[in-house]
Structures are given as C-alpha cells and as structure tokens.
Amino acid sequence: MQGSEDDRGGATKKREPLGAMTLYPMAESVSRARRWFRKFIEPHQPMCPLDDCVLMISELVTNAILYGKADEEWLVRVEWWRERGSLRVDVHNPGFPANVRLREPTADEAHGRGLCLVNALSDSWYAGPSSYGGTVVSFVVEKAWPA
C-alpha cells in the first residue's frame, strides 16, 4: 500500500496488516479485545511492551464503546499493522471525530484518563475521521521490530 492514503490523509508507510477484530459495543468486548490482540500479535514477536499495548487498546475500545453513537446497530473495529519497525493500532467507532480530545482530569475524577495513558505510553497517537465513517483513534509504538 505504499504511496496510498491512510486515515490521516497522508501517504502511508509500507504497512503489513497483522490482525483485525470487530466487536459489539458492550463492556465484555474490552476483555475480548485484550485477549485476541495478545493472541494474534504474539506470533509476530514484537519487542515492545505488550502489556502497554494491551492497556492502550483497552482504553481506546472502552472509549469507543462509551462515545461511539449511531442511530442504527454499530460495531467497534480494531486493526493493527506493522509499519516498518513500528506497531500501529487503529480503533474505529461511529462517533464524531471532533469529540476526541486529550483531557487533564482532576485527581478526584474517576474517568477521563484513557487518552492520557495513550499519550504517555505511545510514541504518537492520532484521532480523526475513519475510512469506515465516524472516528478512528490510532497509536504508534516505534521500534516494535527491527526496521
């Protein structure tokens, strides 16, 4: 797919799809996403901390379930890619892209730390329009494999 457009509107790097899953927007899907991601990524032997990736996926799937909205039945889609030596994970939902924002929750707030965790644990992240319609939130972990 070199030279094609990605969800961010720019030229993609050489991408190798490693896995994808489609989930119902229900709480049980968060643990399913963690389990299936780990199962399907381990054979590719990434050198990055998988626990961090699983935590970020958990946060983004939770946000997709909480904030994705559509008039008809909808699903959350998770895809992961190898881009040269980096791991990229995309989480798609039918929500409105402008609603995704990094917050600074106060100490007494019980929620609002998902994107803070993604920001802290990833090398970069992005939120914008999804090629499926709605929103995609992506994170990249660099040096997951030798380039």
C-alpha positions as CSV (number, residue, x, y, z in Angstrom):
1,M,0.0,0.0,0.0
2,Q,3.0,2.3,-0.3
3,G,2.0,5.7,-1.5
4,S,-1.7,5.3,-0.8
5,E,-3.8,7.3,1.6
6,D,-4.3,6.3,5.2
7,D,-6.9,7.5,7.7
8,R,-4.8,10.5,8.4
9,G,-4.9,11.7,4.8
10,G,-1.2,11.3,4.2
11,A,1.0,8.9,2.3
12,T,1.3,5.6,4.2
13,K,4.5,3.9,5.0
14,K,4.8,0.3,3.9
15,R,2.0,-1.4,6.0
16,E,1.7,-5.0,6.8
17,P,-1.7,-5.9,8.3
18,L,-1.2,-8.2,11.3
19,G,-4.8,-8.5,12.6
20,A,-8.2,-7.1,13.0
21,M,-11.3,-7.7,15.0
22,T,-14.9,-6.4,15.1
23,L,-16.6,-6.1,18.5
24,Y,-20.0,-5.3,19.7
25,P,-20.3,-2.1,21.7
26,M,-20.6,-3.8,25.1
27,A,-18.4,-4.0,28.2
28,E,-17.4,-7.6,27.6
29,S,-15.8,-6.6,24.3
30,V,-13.0,-4.8,26.2
31,S,-11.6,-8.0,27.7
32,R,-12.1,-9.8,24.4
33,A,-10.1,-7.1,22.6
34,R,-7.2,-7.6,25.1
35,R,-7.3,-11.3,24.8
36,W,-7.5,-11.5,21.0
37,F,-4.9,-8.8,20.4
38,R,-2.4,-10.6,22.6
39,K,-3.1,-14.0,20.9
40,F,-2.7,-12.7,17.4
41,I,0.3,-10.3,18.0
42,E,2.5,-12.8,19.9
43,P,3.4,-14.9,16.9
44,H,4.9,-11.7,15.3
45,Q,7.3,-11.4,18.3
46,P,7.2,-7.6,18.8
47,M,9.9,-6.3,21.1
48,C,7.7,-3.6,22.6
49,P,6.0,-4.0,26.0
50,L,2.8,-5.9,25.1
51,D,1.2,-5.0,28.4
52,D,1.4,-1.3,27.5
53,C,-0.2,-2.1,24.1
54,V,-3.0,-4.1,25.7
55,L,-3.7,-1.3,28.2
56,M,-3.9,1.3,25.4
57,I,-6.2,-1.0,23.3
58,S,-8.4,-1.5,26.4
59,E,-8.6,2.3,26.9
60,L,-9.4,3.0,23.3
61,V,-12.0,0.2,23.0
62,T,-13.6,1.4,26.2
63,N,-13.8,5.0,24.8
64,A,-15.2,3.7,21.5
65,I,-17.9,1.9,23.4
66,L,-18.7,4.8,25.6
67,Y,-18.6,7.6,23.0
68,G,-19.5,5.9,19.7
69,K,-23.0,6.8,18.7
70,A,-25.2,5.8,15.7
71,D,-28.9,5.6,15.0
72,E,-28.6,2.0,13.7
73,E,-26.7,-1.0,15.1
74,W,-22.9,-0.5,15.1
75,L,-19.6,-2.1,15.8
76,V,-16.1,-1.2,17.0
77,R,-13.3,-2.2,14.7
78,V,-9.7,-2.7,15.9
79,E,-6.9,-3.2,13.4
80,W,-3.2,-3.5,13.9
81,W,-0.3,-3.0,11.5
82,R,3.4,-3.3,11.2
83,E,4.7,-0.1,9.6
84,R,8.4,-0.8,9.0
85,G,9.6,-1.3,12.6
86,S,6.6,0.3,14.3
87,L,3.3,-1.1,15.6
88,R,0.2,0.9,14.7
89,V,-3.2,0.1,16.2
90,D,-6.4,1.7,14.9
91,V,-9.7,1.7,16.8
92,H,-12.8,2.8,14.8
93,N,-16.2,3.7,16.0
94,P,-19.2,5.7,14.6
95,G,-18.7,8.7,16.9
96,F,-17.9,12.2,15.8
97,P,-14.2,12.8,15.4
98,A,-14.2,16.3,16.9
99,N,-15.4,14.9,20.3
100,V,-12.0,13.1,20.8
101,R,-9.7,15.2,23.0
102,L,-7.0,14.9,25.5
103,R,-8.2,16.0,28.9
104,E,-6.4,16.8,32.1
105,P,-8.8,15.2,34.7
106,T,-8.6,16.3,38.3
107,A,-7.4,13.9,41.0
108,D,-11.0,13.3,42.2
109,E,-12.4,12.4,38.8
110,A,-12.9,8.7,38.3
111,H,-12.8,8.9,34.4
112,G,-11.0,10.8,31.7
113,R,-7.6,9.2,31.7
114,G,-7.7,6.9,28.7
115,L,-6.1,9.3,26.2
116,C,-3.7,10.5,28.9
117,L,-2.4,6.9,29.2
118,V,-2.2,6.5,25.4
119,N,-0.3,9.8,25.2
120,A,2.1,8.7,27.9
121,L,2.7,5.1,26.6
122,S,2.8,5.5,22.9
123,D,5.3,7.3,20.7
124,S,2.4,9.1,18.9
125,W,-1.3,9.0,18.6
126,Y,-3.9,10.4,16.3
127,A,-7.7,11.0,16.2
128,G,-9.7,11.9,13.2
129,P,-12.2,10.7,10.6
130,S,-12.3,7.0,9.9
131,S,-12.3,5.4,6.5
132,Y,-15.4,3.4,7.7
133,G,-17.2,6.6,8.7
134,G,-17.1,8.0,12.2
135,T,-13.9,8.2,14.2
136,V,-10.5,6.4,14.3
137,V,-8.1,6.8,17.2
138,S,-4.7,5.3,16.5
139,F,-1.5,4.9,18.4
140,V,2.0,4.0,17.3
141,V,4.8,2.3,19.2
142,E,8.1,2.8,17.5
143,K,10.9,0.2,17.4
144,A,8.5,-2.7,18.0
145,W,10.6,-4.7,15.5
146,P,14.0,-4.1,13.9
147,A,13.5,-1.8,10.9
